[in-house]
């Protein structure tokens, strides 16, 4: 479990929670990597896999947030112009 502590510390140090990565995802990423790469001699690979998974998740969540914000803004602007076309 000392490796899980390392990855959770890395998660906190890099503030991945601000990018939408939940703490539960750290546990899931680590155990998914551990279930595939279980040999003790491959601990570095296991940590790399988990970190890569978390970074990919952070990027994906961030992009989805940006796109949803953009769509909300486009909808808002569209509604504004639609309202302006109608006479009061």
Buried (B, 14 or more C-beta within 10 A) or exposed (E): EEBBEBBBEBBEEBEBBEBBBEEEBBBBBBEBBBEEBEEEEBBEEBBEBBBEBBBEBBEEBBEEEEEEEEEEEEEEEEEEEEEEEEEE
